[in-house]
Amino acid sequence: IRDLALRYDFDPSEFVVVGYSNGANVAVQMLMRHPEISFRAAVLLHPMLIEPTDIVVNLEDTKIFMTYGEFDPLVSQEAFANLKDTLRQGKPALSVFRYQASHAINQVEMQAAKLWLYGNGFVAAETEEHHHH
């Protein structure tokens, strides 16, 4: 990401990183281990902490939205709670969406993420298009 940012002249701190399952775990590792690449926000769908860490990264300028399915066979409640507690030490603006679902992404979760993105000003409100013939 650092190389691409230089090559294409973009600033990762303007980005919202979005990841699901392992993709979310990769995003978490980037937040924790590469604070020099600071994303503006992260949408983490069904993440967990792969390995416990004592590292505390300053996340005060980062907004994080995390989802958890209560019937998720892959992400235990404990693994999710550990991640939440670890991230919280960095003082991000952290929102958690829990719901009765498994590991798959569903419509309710997508709607919640969309509302969160909208509420935080990351996406514009959808406007209905009126076509005139």
N, CA, C and O atoms as CSV, one atom per row, in Angstrom:
chain,resi,resn,atom,element,x,y,z
A,1,ILE,N,N,0.833,-1.196,0.000
A,1,ILE,CA,C,0.000,0.000,0.000
A,1,ILE,C,C,0.870,1.250,0.000
A,1,ILE,O,O,0.577,2.233,-0.681
A,2,ARG,N,N,1.952,1.189,0.784
A,2,ARG,CA,C,2.873,2.332,0.825
A,2,ARG,C,C,3.451,2.599,-0.573
A,2,ARG,O,O,3.490,3.740,-1.033
A,3,ASP,N,N,3.893,1.536,-1.233
A,3,ASP,CA,C,4.470,1.669,-2.581
A,3,ASP,C,C,3.449,2.196,-3.576
A,3,ASP,O,O,3.745,3.085,-4.375
A,4,LEU,N,N,2.243,1.638,-3.521
A,4,LEU,CA,C,1.191,2.073,-4.448
A,4,LEU,C,C,0.797,3.525,-4.192
A,4,LEU,O,O,0.519,4.273,-5.130
A,5,ALA,N,N,0.773,3.923,-2.905
A,5,ALA,CA,C,0.426,5.301,-2.560
A,5,ALA,C,C,1.428,6.274,-3.175
A,5,ALA,O,O,1.056,7.344,-3.656
A,6,LEU,N,N,2.705,5.888,-3.154
A,6,LEU,CA,C,3.731,6.726,-3.754
A,6,LEU,C,C,3.605,6.736,-5.273
A,6,LEU,O,O,3.677,7.788,-5.908
A,7,ARG,N,N,3.416,5.542,-5.848
A,7,ARG,CA,C,3.360,5.435,-7.306
A,7,ARG,C,C,2.158,6.179,-7.893
A,7,ARG,O,O,2.276,6.844,-8.922
A,8,TYR,N,N,1.005,6.062,-7.234
A,8,TYR,CA,C,-0.217,6.646,-7.792
A,8,TYR,C,C,-0.651,7.929,-7.074
A,8,TYR,O,O,-1.735,8.458,-7.319
A,9,ASP,N,N,0.216,8.413,-6.188
A,9,ASP,CA,C,-0.004,9.679,-5.513
A,9,ASP,C,C,-1.367,9.767,-4.817
A,9,ASP,O,O,-2.165,10.661,-5.100
A,10,PHE,N,N,-1.619,8.820,-3.901
A,10,PHE,CA,C,-2.818,8.911,-3.076
A,10,PHE,C,C,-2.425,8.795,-1.610
A,10,PHE,O,O,-1.338,8.324,-1.276
A,11,ASP,N,N,-3.332,9.235,-0.745
A,11,ASP,CA,C,-3.072,9.255,0.689
A,11,ASP,C,C,-3.950,8.206,1.369
A,11,ASP,O,O,-5.169,8.370,1.423
A,12,PRO,N,N,-3.347,7.118,1.894
A,12,PRO,CA,C,-4.142,6.063,2.550
A,12,PRO,C,C,-4.995,6.578,3.708
A,12,PRO,O,O,-6.001,5.960,4.053
A,13,SER,N,N,-4.601,7.716,4.319
A,13,SER,CA,C,-5.380,8.212,5.449
A,13,SER,C,C,-6.730,8.776,5.005
A,13,SER,O,O,-7.560,9.135,5.841
A,14,GLU,N,N,-6.947,8.855,3.695
A,14,GLU,CA,C,-8.253,9.269,3.165
A,14,GLU,C,C,-9.147,8.054,2.911
A,14,GLU,O,O,-10.318,8.207,2.563
A,15,PHE,N,N,-8.603,6.862,3.083
A,15,PHE,CA,C,-9.303,5.641,2.703
A,15,PHE,C,C,-10.098,5.019,3.847
A,15,PHE,O,O,-9.753,5.162,5.020
A,16,VAL,N,N,-11.163,4.329,3.475
A,16,VAL,CA,C,-11.891,3.463,4.390
A,16,VAL,C,C,-11.551,2.039,3.953
A,16,VAL,O,O,-11.890,1.628,2.843
A,17,VAL,N,N,-10.885,1.295,4.822
A,17,VAL,CA,C,-10.531,-0.085,4.487
A,17,VAL,C,C,-11.706,-0.979,4.888
A,17,VAL,O,O,-12.262,-0.836,5.977
A,18,VAL,N,N,-12.073,-1.897,3.999
A,18,VAL,CA,C,-13.195,-2.804,4.245
A,18,VAL,C,C,-12.702,-4.232,4.083
A,18,VAL,O,O,-12.057,-4.567,3.089
A,19,GLY,N,N,-13.009,-5.075,5.072
A,19,GLY,CA,C,-12.586,-6.467,4.964
A,19,GLY,C,C,-13.601,-7.395,5.593
A,19,GLY,O,O,-14.284,-7.041,6.554
A,20,TYR,N,N,-13.685,-8.592,5.034
A,20,TYR,CA,C,-14.585,-9.638,5.548
A,20,TYR,C,C,-13.761,-10.856,5.930
A,20,TYR,O,O,-12.929,-11.316,5.147
A,21,SER,N,N,-13.985,-11.381,7.127
A,21,SER,CA,C,-13.326,-12.596,7.604
A,21,SER,C,C,-11.805,-12.408,7.570
A,21,SER,O,O,-11.288,-11.531,8.263
A,22,ASN,N,N,-11.077,-13.207,6.784
A,22,ASN,CA,C,-9.625,-13.052,6.739
A,22,ASN,C,C,-9.220,-11.675,6.238
A,22,ASN,O,O,-8.204,-11.130,6.669
A,23,GLY,N,N,-10.010,-11.111,5.330
A,23,GLY,CA,C,-9.729,-9.759,4.841
A,23,GLY,C,C,-9.809,-8.749,5.971
A,23,GLY,O,O,-9.015,-7.811,6.034
A,24,ALA,N,N,-10.777,-8.946,6.870
A,24,ALA,CA,C,-10.899,-8.068,8.045
A,24,ALA,C,C,-9.711,-8.271,8.976
A,24,ALA,O,O,-9.212,-7.315,9.570
A,25,ASN,N,N,-9.261,-9.511,9.101
A,25,ASN,CA,C,-8.114,-9.809,9.967
A,25,ASN,C,C,-6.838,-9.168,9.428
A,25,ASN,O,O,-6.000,-8.697,10.197
A,26,VAL,N,N,-6.696,-9.153,8.105
A,26,VAL,CA,C,-5.545,-8.494,7.479
A,26,VAL,C,C,-5.607,-6.992,7.771
A,26,VAL,O,O,-4.591,-6.376,8.093
A,27,ALA,N,N,-6.803,-6.407,7.657
A,27,ALA,CA,C,-6.978,-4.981,7.944
A,27,ALA,C,C,-6.616,-4.677,9.400
A,27,ALA,O,O,-5.986,-3.661,9.692
A,28,VAL,N,N,-7.019,-5.562,10.304
A,28,VAL,CA,C,-6.690,-5.397,11.729
A,28,VAL,C,C,-5.178,-5.402,11.917
A,28,VAL,O,O,-4.636,-4.556,12.628
A,29,GLN,N,N,-4.498,-6.349,11.284
A,29,GLN,CA,C,-3.036,-6.444,11.418
A,29,GLN,C,C,-2.376,-5.171,10.889
A,29,GLN,O,O,-1.388,-4.700,11.452
A,30,MET,N,N,-2.926,-4.618,9.806
A,30,MET,CA,C,-2.374,-3.370,9.270
A,30,MET,C,C,-2.569,-2.224,10.256
A,30,MET,O,O,-1.660,-1.423,10.474
A,31,LEU,N,N,-3.755,-2.151,10.849
A,31,LEU,CA,C,-4.021,-1.092,11.833
A,31,LEU,C,C,-3.059,-1.197,13.013
A,31,LEU,O,O,-2.562,-0.187,13.511
A,32,MET,N,N,-2.800,-2.433,13.457
A,32,MET,CA,C,-1.987,-2.650,14.651
A,32,MET,C,C,-0.480,-2.564,14.379
A,32,MET,O,O,0.277,-2.040,15.196
A,33,ARG,N,N,-0.058,-3.081,13.230
A,33,ARG,CA,C,1.377,-3.242,12.998
A,33,ARG,C,C,1.985,-2.211,12.055
A,33,ARG,O,O,3.206,-2.085,11.960
A,34,HIS,N,N,1.117,-1.472,11.354
A,34,HIS,CA,C,1.628,-0.463,10.418
A,34,HIS,C,C,0.917,0.870,10.632
A,34,HIS,O,O,0.227,1.361,9.739
A,35,PRO,N,N,1.089,1.456,11.822
A,35,PRO,CA,C,0.394,2.714,12.118
A,35,PRO,C,C,0.792,3.851,11.172
A,35,PRO,O,O,0.092,4.859,11.075
A,36,GLU,N,N,1.935,3.678,10.467
A,36,GLU,CA,C,2.350,4.739,9.531
A,36,GLU,C,C,1.403,4.797,8.328
A,36,GLU,O,O,1.313,5.823,7.655
A,37,ILE,N,N,0.696,3.687,8.061
A,37,ILE,CA,C,-0.337,3.688,7.017
A,37,ILE,C,C,-1.664,3.781,7.756
A,37,ILE,O,O,-2.312,2.770,8.027
A,38,SER,N,N,-2.057,5.005,8.076
A,38,SER,CA,C,-3.253,5.148,8.900
A,38,SER,C,C,-4.472,5.344,8.011
A,38,SER,O,O,-4.558,6.323,7.269
A,39,PHE,N,N,-5.402,4.420,8.089
A,39,PHE,CA,C,-6.640,4.568,7.344
A,39,PHE,C,C,-7.575,5.498,8.106
A,39,PHE,O,O,-7.489,5.620,9.328
A,40,ARG,N,N,-8.458,6.145,7.379
A,40,ARG,CA,C,-9.416,7.057,7.997
A,40,ARG,C,C,-10.444,6.273,8.802
A,40,ARG,O,O,-10.904,6.704,9.859
A,41,ALA,N,N,-10.787,5.099,8.258
A,41,ALA,CA,C,-11.784,4.265,8.929
A,41,ALA,C,C,-11.625,2.824,8.474
A,41,ALA,O,O,-10.974,2.537,7.470
A,42,ALA,N,N,-12.240,1.916,9.243
A,42,ALA,CA,C,-12.216,0.501,8.896
A,42,ALA,C,C,-13.594,-0.104,9.124
A,42,ALA,O,O,-14.224,0.125,10.157
A,43,VAL,N,N,-14.049,-0.875,8.151
A,43,VAL,CA,C,-15.271,-1.668,8.284
A,43,VAL,C,C,-14.806,-3.118,8.338
A,43,VAL,O,O,-14.332,-3.671,7.346
A,44,LEU,N,N,-14.952,-3.725,9.520
A,44,LEU,CA,C,-14.443,-5.076,9.760
A,44,LEU,C,C,-15.620,-6.025,9.937
A,44,LEU,O,O,-16.303,-5.995,10.961
A,45,LEU,N,N,-15.855,-6.869,8.933
A,45,LEU,CA,C,-16.973,-7.803,8.953
A,45,LEU,C,C,-16.479,-9.168,9.430
A,45,LEU,O,O,-15.685,-9.817,8.749
A,46,HIS,N,N,-16.947,-9.600,10.594
A,46,HIS,CA,C,-16.578,-10.891,11.189
A,46,HIS,C,C,-15.069,-11.042,11.402
A,46,HIS,O,O,-14.478,-12.037,10.984
A,47,PRO,N,N,-14.445,-10.047,12.056
A,47,PRO,CA,C,-13.007,-10.145,12.325
A,47,PRO,C,C,-12.730,-10.876,13.623
A,47,PRO,O,O,-13.633,-11.089,14.432
A,48,MET,N,N,-11.476,-11.260,13.819
A,48,MET,CA,C,-11.039,-11.751,15.123
A,48,MET,C,C,-9.559,-11.468,15.277
A,48,MET,O,O,-8.863,-11.190,14.301
A,49,LEU,N,N,-9.089,-11.539,16.497
A,49,LEU,CA,C,-7.676,-11.305,16.766
A,49,LEU,C,C,-6.941,-12.618,16.526
A,49,LEU,O,O,-7.156,-13.598,17.239
A,50,ILE,N,N,-6.066,-12.631,15.512
A,50,ILE,CA,C,-5.342,-13.852,15.159
A,50,ILE,C,C,-4.341,-14.222,16.246
A,50,ILE,O,O,-4.270,-15.374,16.675
A,51,GLU,N,N,-3.564,-13.225,16.688
A,51,GLU,CA,C,-2.616,-13.480,17.771
A,51,GLU,C,C,-2.655,-12.329,18.761
A,51,GLU,O,O,-2.617,-11.166,18.360
A,52,PRO,N,N,-2.732,-12.639,20.056
A,52,PRO,CA,C,-2.773,-11.590,21.075
A,52,PRO,C,C,-1.540,-10.701,20.966
A,52,PRO,O,O,-0.460,-11.159,20.593
A,53,THR,N,N,-1.716,-9.437,21.293
A,53,THR,CA,C,-0.592,-8.510,21.213
A,53,THR,C,C,-0.665,-7.517,22.367
A,53,THR,O,O,-1.744,-7.195,22.864
A,54,ASP,N,N,0.497,-7.045,22.778
A,54,ASP,CA,C,0.558,-6.013,23.819
A,54,ASP,C,C,0.731,-4.639,23.189
A,54,ASP,O,O,0.753,-3.622,23.882
A,55,ILE,N,N,0.855,-4.623,21.864
A,55,ILE,CA,C,1.049,-3.358,21.151
A,55,ILE,C,C,-0.192,-2.488,21.307
A,55,ILE,O,O,-1.308,-2.947,21.065
A,56,VAL,N,N,-0.003,-1.251,21.703
A,56,VAL,CA,C,-1.107,-0.300,21.719
A,56,VAL,C,C,-0.792,0.758,20.676
A,56,VAL,O,O,0.211,1.465,20.768
A,57,VAL,N,N,-1.667,0.854,19.682
A,57,VAL,CA,C,-1.483,1.812,18.599
A,57,VAL,C,C,-2.488,2.936,18.784
A,57,VAL,O,O,-3.648,2.692,19.118
A,58,ASN,N,N,-2.044,4.167,18.569
A,58,ASN,CA,C,-2.950,5.303,18.668
A,58,ASN,C,C,-3.939,5.281,17.498
A,58,ASN,O,O,-3.556,5.466,16.343
A,59,LEU,N,N,-5.202,5.055,17.816
A,59,LEU,CA,C,-6.256,5.010,16.798
A,59,LEU,C,C,-7.286,6.119,17.011
A,59,LEU,O,O,-8.427,6.015,16.562
A,60,GLU,N,N,-6.867,7.178,17.700
A,60,GLU,CA,C,-7.812,8.241,18.056
A,60,GLU,C,C,-8.445,8.917,16.851
A,60,GLU,O,O,-9.555,9.440,16.946
A,61,ASP,N,N,-7.748,8.910,15.716
A,61,ASP,CA,C,-8.301,9.534,14.510
A,61,ASP,C,C,-8.974,8.520,13.593
A,61,ASP,O,O,-9.313,8.839,12.453
A,62,THR,N,N,-9.167,7.303,14.087
A,62,THR,CA,C,-9.724,6.232,13.261
A,62,THR,C,C,-11.112,5.840,13.743
A,62,THR,O,O,-11.346,5.672,14.940
A,63,LYS,N,N,-12.022,5.698,12.798
A,63,LYS,CA,C,-13.358,5.197,13.118
A,63,LYS,C,C,-13.426,3.745,12.669
A,63,LYS,O,O,-13.007,3.405,11.563
A,64,ILE,N,N,-13.962,2.888,13.545
A,64,ILE,CA,C,-14.016,1.455,13.242
A,64,ILE,C,C,-15.433,0.929,13.447
A,64,ILE,O,O,-16.070,1.197,14.466
A,65,PHE,N,N,-15.910,0.178,12.463
A,65,PHE,CA,C,-17.210,-0.487,12.529
A,65,PHE,C,C,-16.940,-1.990,12.453
A,65,PHE,O,O,-16.375,-2.473,11.472
A,66,MET,N,N,-17.348,-2.730,13.498
A,66,MET,CA,C,-17.102,-4.176,13.558
A,66,MET,C,C,-18.424,-4.924,13.636
A,66,MET,O,O,-19.345,-4.505,14.337
A,67,THR,N,N,-18.511,-6.037,12.909
A,67,THR,CA,C,-19.727,-6.849,13.002
A,67,THR,C,C,-19.395,-8.224,13.561
A,67,THR,O,O,-18.291,-8.745,13.401
A,68,TYR,N,N,-20.404,-8.792,14.226
A,68,TYR,CA,C,-20.247,-10.103,14.846
A,68,TYR,C,C,-21.558,-10.872,14.735
A,68,TYR,O,O,-22.620,-10.363,15.095
A,69,GLY,N,N,-21.476,-12.092,14.238
A,69,GLY,CA,C,-22.648,-12.968,14.176
A,69,GLY,C,C,-22.666,-13.868,15.396
A,69,GLY,O,O,-21.690,-14.570,15.663
A,70,GLU,N,N,-23.760,-13.857,16.138
A,70,GLU,CA,C,-23.814,-14.610,17.398
A,70,GLU,C,C,-23.754,-16.127,17.204
A,70,GLU,O,O,-23.462,-16.867,18.144
A,71,PHE,N,N,-24.031,-16.584,15.980
A,71,PHE,CA,C,-23.944,-18.027,15.708
A,71,PHE,C,C,-22.765,-18.343,14.795
A,71,PHE,O,O,-22.770,-19.349,14.085
A,72,ASP,N,N,-21.761,-17.478,14.820
A,72,ASP,CA,C,-20.603,-17.648,13.941
A,72,ASP,C,C,-19.753,-18.828,14.416
A,72,ASP,O,O,-19.223,-18.797,15.527
A,73,PRO,N,N,-19.617,-19.873,13.583
A,73,PRO,CA,C,-18.830,-21.040,14.001
A,73,PRO,C,C,-17.318,-20.800,13.943
A,73,PRO,O,O,-16.546,-21.560,14.528
A,74,LEU,N,N,-16.895,-19.747,13.241
A,74,LEU,CA,C,-15.463,-19.486,13.077
A,74,LEU,C,C,-14.919,-18.453,14.055
A,74,LEU,O,O,-13.786,-18.563,14.523
A,75,VAL,N,N,-15.740,-17.446,14.359
A,75,VAL,CA,C,-15.304,-16.373,15.258
A,75,VAL,C,C,-16.047,-16.532,16.588
A,75,VAL,O,O,-17.246,-16.268,16.676
A,76,SER,N,N,-15.321,-16.965,17.612
A,76,SER,CA,C,-15.962,-17.139,18.916
A,76,SER,C,C,-16.226,-15.773,19.540
A,76,SER,O,O,-15.612,-14.772,19.173
A,77,GLN,N,N,-17.147,-15.759,20.483
A,77,GLN,CA,C,-17.457,-14.525,21.197
A,77,GLN,C,C,-16.199,-14.003,21.892
A,77,GLN,O,O,-15.960,-12.797,21.949
A,78,GLU,N,N,-15.402,-14.932,22.416
A,78,GLU,CA,C,-14.170,-14.561,23.122
A,78,GLU,C,C,-13.152,-13.922,22.167
A,78,GLU,O,O,-12.525,-12.914,22.494
A,79,ALA,N,N,-13.000,-14.527,20.981
A,79,ALA,CA,C,-12.037,-14.002,20.000
A,79,ALA,C,C,-12.443,-12.601,19.548
A,79,ALA,O,O,-11.598,-11.727,19.356
A,80,PHE,N,N,-13.754,-12.404,19.379
A,80,PHE,CA,C,-14.252,-11.090,18.971
A,80,PHE,C,C,-14.052,-10.071,20.091
A,80,PHE,O,O,-13.618,-8.944,19.852
A,81,ALA,N,N,-14.376,-10.488,21.323
A,81,ALA,CA,C,-14.222,-9.599,22.491
A,81,ALA,C,C,-12.753,-9.217,22.690
A,81,ALA,O,O,-12.445,-8.073,23.024
A,82,ASN,N,N,-11.853,-10.180,22.483
A,82,ASN,CA,C,-10.414,-9.896,22.622
A,82,ASN,C,C,-9.966,-8.834,21.628
A,82,ASN,O,O,-9.197,-7.933,21.964
A,83,LEU,N,N,-10.460,-8.953,20.396
A,83,LEU,CA,C,-10.107,-7.976,19.374
A,83,LEU,C,C,-10.658,-6.600,19.745
A,83,LEU,O,O,-9.959,-5.590,19.666
A,84,LYS,N,N,-11.922,-6.587,20.149
A,84,LYS,CA,C,-12.569,-5.322,20.518
A,84,LYS,C,C,-11.794,-4.641,21.646
A,84,LYS,O,O,-11.537,-3.439,21.586
A,85,ASP,N,N,-11.424,-5.404,22.669
A,85,ASP,CA,C,-10.691,-4.857,23.810
A,85,ASP,C,C,-9.302,-4.353,23.399
A,85,ASP,O,O,-8.841,-3.316,23.874
A,86,THR,N,N,-8.648,-5.104,22.510
A,86,THR,CA,C,-7.316,-4.715,22.035
A,86,THR,C,C,-7.389,-3.416,21.245
A,86,THR,O,O,-6.589,-2.507,21.465
A,87,LEU,N,N,-8.349,-3.327,20.325
A,87,LEU,CA,C,-8.497,-2.112,19.524
A,87,LEU,C,C,-8.871,-0.923,20.400
A,87,LEU,O,O,-8.386,0.189,20.193
A,88,ARG,N,N,-9.742,-1.168,21.385
A,88,ARG,CA,C,-10.245,-0.091,22.243
A,88,ARG,C,C,-9.130,0.633,22.990
A,88,ARG,O,O,-9.260,1.814,23.313
A,89,GLN,N,N,-8.035,-0.072,23.263
A,89,GLN,CA,C,-6.907,0.550,23.968
A,89,GLN,C,C,-6.319,1.718,23.165
A,89,GLN,O,O,-5.731,2.638,23.733
A,90,GLY,N,N,-6.487,1.668,21.834
A,90,GLY,CA,C,-5.973,2.739,20.987
A,90,GLY,C,C,-6.930,3.906,20.862
A,90,GLY,O,O,-6.641,4.882,20.170
A,91,LYS,N,N,-8.090,3.807,21.541
A,91,LYS,CA,C,-9.108,4.860,21.594
A,91,LYS,C,C,-9.683,5.289,20.238
A,91,LYS,O,O,-9.776,6.484,19.954
A,92,PRO,N,N,-10.072,4.308,19.393
A,92,PRO,CA,C,-10.754,4.699,18.158
A,92,PRO,C,C,-12.211,5.023,18.464
A,92,PRO,O,O,-12.692,4.759,19.566
A,93,ALA,N,N,-12.907,5.593,17.495
A,93,ALA,CA,C,-14.364,5.708,17.601
A,93,ALA,C,C,-14.878,4.347,17.119
A,93,ALA,O,O,-14.912,4.075,15.919
A,94,LEU,N,N,-15.275,3.499,18.071
A,94,LEU,CA,C,-15.570,2.096,17.754
A,94,LEU,C,C,-17.060,1.808,17.860
A,94,LEU,O,O,-17.685,2.070,18.887
A,95,SER,N,N,-17.619,1.264,16.784
A,95,SER,CA,C,-19.023,0.848,16.765
A,95,SER,C,C,-19.086,-0.652,16.516
A,95,SER,O,O,-18.400,-1.177,15.640
A,96,VAL,N,N,-19.916,-1.331,17.296
A,96,VAL,CA,C,-20.047,-2.786,17.143
A,96,VAL,C,C,-21.489,-3.120,16.766
A,96,VAL,O,O,-22.439,-2.628,17.375
A,97,PHE,N,N,-21.625,-3.963,15.754
A,97,PHE,CA,C,-22.940,-4.423,15.321
A,97,PHE,C,C,-23.001,-5.932,15.521
A,97,PHE,O,O,-22.335,-6.688,14.813
A,98,ARG,N,N,-23.806,-6.365,16.491
A,98,ARG,CA,C,-23.984,-7.792,16.764
A,98,ARG,C,C,-25.363,-8.182,16.281
A,98,ARG,O,O,-26.306,-7.397,16.380
A,99,TYR,N,N,-25.486,-9.386,15.759
A,99,TYR,CA,C,-26.796,-9.816,15.290
A,99,TYR,C,C,-26.829,-11.332,15.256
A,99,TYR,O,O,-25.794,-11.995,15.329
A,100,GLN,N,N,-28.018,-11.861,15.145
A,100,GLN,CA,C,-28.182,-13.314,15.178
A,100,GLN,C,C,-27.980,-13.878,13.775
A,100,GLN,O,O,-28.923,-14.008,12.994
A,101,ALA,N,N,-26.728,-14.207,13.479
A,101,ALA,CA,C,-26.387,-14.736,12.162
A,101,ALA,C,C,-25.135,-15.573,12.293
A,101,ALA,O,O,-24.511,-15.630,13.353
A,102,SER,N,N,-24.776,-16.225,11.196
A,102,SER,CA,C,-23.592,-17.068,11.163
A,102,SER,C,C,-22.396,-16.250,10.675
A,102,SER,O,O,-22.264,-15.075,11.020
A,103,HIS,N,N,-21.519,-16.871,9.869
A,103,HIS,CA,C,-20.302,-16.190,9.422
A,103,HIS,C,C,-20.513,-15.449,8.106
A,103,HIS,O,O,-19.694,-14.611,7.728
A,104,ALA,N,N,-21.588,-15.747,7.417
A,104,ALA,CA,C,-21.829,-15.126,6.120
A,104,ALA,C,C,-22.315,-13.691,6.283
A,104,ALA,O,O,-22.975,-13.349,7.264
A,105,ILE,N,N,-21.976,-12.863,5.305
A,105,ILE,CA,C,-22.455,-11.486,5.297
A,105,ILE,C,C,-23.930,-11.511,4.903
A,105,ILE,O,O,-24.319,-12.241,3.991
A,106,ASN,N,N,-24.746,-10.719,5.588
A,106,ASN,CA,C,-26.152,-10.669,5.184
A,106,ASN,C,C,-26.624,-9.235,4.978
A,106,ASN,O,O,-25.895,-8.281,5.251
A,107,GLN,N,N,-27.845,-9.102,4.497
A,107,GLN,CA,C,-28.408,-7.815,4.124
A,107,GLN,C,C,-28.507,-6.844,5.306
A,107,GLN,O,O,-28.252,-5.648,5.162
A,108,VAL,N,N,-28.882,-7.375,6.475
A,108,VAL,CA,C,-29.033,-6.539,7.672
A,108,VAL,C,C,-27.690,-5.896,8.032
A,108,VAL,O,O,-27.617,-4.709,8.349
A,109,GLU,N,N,-26.660,-6.690,7.977
A,109,GLU,CA,C,-25.306,-6.218,8.284
A,109,GLU,C,C,-24.836,-5.171,7.264
A,109,GLU,O,O,-24.241,-4.156,7.629
A,110,MET,N,N,-25.114,-5.435,5.988
A,110,MET,CA,C,-24.730,-4.489,4.938
A,110,MET,C,C,-25.453,-3.153,5.124
A,110,MET,O,O,-24.862,-2.089,4.942
A,111,GLN,N,N,-26.725,-3.217,5.486
A,111,GLN,CA,C,-27.507,-1.997,5.713
A,111,GLN,C,C,-26.935,-1.216,6.903
A,111,GLN,O,O,-26.835,0.010,6.862
A,112,ALA,N,N,-26.563,-1.944,7.958
A,112,ALA,CA,C,-25.982,-1.303,9.143
A,112,ALA,C,C,-24.653,-0.630,8.789
A,112,ALA,O,O,-24.386,0.491,9.222
A,113,ALA,N,N,-23.829,-1.313,8.006
A,113,ALA,CA,C,-22.540,-0.746,7.594
A,113,ALA,C,C,-22.756,0.495,6.730
A,113,ALA,O,O,-22.061,1.501,6.873
A,114,LYS,N,N,-23.728,0.401,5.839
A,114,LYS,CA,C,-24.040,1.520,4.946
A,114,LYS,C,C,-24.502,2.739,5.755
A,114,LYS,O,O,-24.076,3.863,5.491
A,115,LEU,N,N,-25.373,2.505,6.738
A,115,LEU,CA,C,-25.851,3.603,7.586
A,115,LEU,C,C,-24.704,4.212,8.393
A,115,LEU,O,O,-24.639,5.427,8.579
A,116,TRP,N,N,-23.803,3.355,8.867
A,116,TRP,CA,C,-22.640,3.835,9.617
A,116,TRP,C,C,-21.746,4.697,8.721
A,116,TRP,O,O,-21.311,5.777,9.120
A,117,LEU,N,N,-21.478,4.208,7.509
A,117,LEU,CA,C,-20.655,4.968,6.558
A,117,LEU,C,C,-21.307,6.311,6.241
A,117,LEU,O,O,-20.637,7.343,6.186
A,118,TYR,N,N,-22.608,6.283,6.035
A,118,TYR,CA,C,-23.361,7.506,5.743
A,118,TYR,C,C,-23.345,8.458,6.948
A,118,TYR,O,O,-23.092,9.654,6.804
A,119,GLY,N,N,-23.617,7.911,8.123
A,119,GLY,CA,C,-23.671,8.716,9.342
A,119,GLY,C,C,-22.352,9.381,9.680
A,119,GLY,O,O,-22.323,10.436,10.314
A,120,ASN,N,N,-21.249,8.755,9.251
A,120,ASN,CA,C,-19.926,9.313,9.513
A,120,ASN,C,C,-19.407,10.153,8.351
A,120,ASN,O,O,-18.264,10.611,8.367
A,121,GLY,N,N,-20.249,10.350,7.352
A,121,GLY,CA,C,-19.878,11.213,6.235
A,121,GLY,C,C,-18.928,10.592,5.225
A,121,GLY,O,O,-18.297,11.309,4.449
A,122,PHE,N,N,-18.816,9.266,5.224
A,122,PHE,CA,C,-17.904,8.613,4.273
A,122,PHE,C,C,-18.544,8.380,2.919
A,122,PHE,O,O,-17.842,8.265,1.914
A,123,VAL,N,N,-19.865,8.309,2.878
A,123,VAL,CA,C,-20.575,8.170,1.608
A,123,VAL,C,C,-21.724,9.168,1.589
A,123,VAL,O,O,-22.285,9.518,2.628
A,124,ALA,N,N,-22.055,9.609,0.406
A,124,ALA,CA,C,-23.162,10.555,0.267
A,124,ALA,C,C,-24.476,9.783,0.290
A,124,ALA,O,O,-24.517,8.596,-0.035
A,125,ALA,N,N,-25.535,10.460,0.672
A,125,ALA,CA,C,-26.857,9.837,0.672
A,125,ALA,C,C,-27.243,9.516,-0.765
A,125,ALA,O,O,-26.940,10.268,-1.692
A,126,GLU,N,N,-27.914,8.390,-0.928
A,126,GLU,CA,C,-28.385,8.049,-2.268
A,126,GLU,C,C,-29.541,8.962,-2.631
A,126,GLU,O,O,-30.457,9.177,-1.837
A,127,THR,N,N,-29.487,9.486,-3.823
A,127,THR,CA,C,-30.594,10.315,-4.281
A,127,THR,C,C,-31.328,9.561,-5.372
A,127,THR,O,O,-30.709,8.918,-6.220
A,128,GLU,N,N,-32.617,9.639,-5.347
A,128,GLU,CA,C,-33.389,8.984,-6.399
A,128,GLU,C,C,-33.221,9.738,-7.683
A,128,GLU,O,O,-33.321,10.965,-7.725
A,129,GLU,N,N,-32.962,8.984,-8.744
A,129,GLU,CA,C,-32.824,9.629,-10.039
A,129,GLU,C,C,-34.181,9.689,-10.716
A,129,GLU,O,O,-34.923,8.707,-10.749
A,130,HIS,N,N,-34.485,10.834,-11.243
A,130,HIS,CA,C,-35.730,11.007,-11.982
A,130,HIS,C,C,-35.377,11.198,-13.445
A,130,HIS,O,O,-34.699,12.156,-13.816
A,131,HIS,N,N,-35.839,10.287,-14.258
A,131,HIS,CA,C,-35.535,10.369,-15.679
A,131,HIS,C,C,-36.671,11.070,-16.407
A,131,HIS,O,O,-37.836,10.701,-16.259
A,132,HIS,N,N,-36.333,12.065,-17.178
A,132,HIS,CA,C,-37.329,12.774,-17.962
A,132,HIS,C,C,-37.131,12.416,-19.423
A,132,HIS,O,O,-36.029,12.530,-19.959
A,133,HIS,N,N,-38.197,11.985,-20.056
A,133,HIS,CA,C,-38.069,11.590,-21.469
A,133,HIS,C,C,-38.577,12.678,-22.377
A,133,HIS,O,O,-38.549,12.526,-23.598
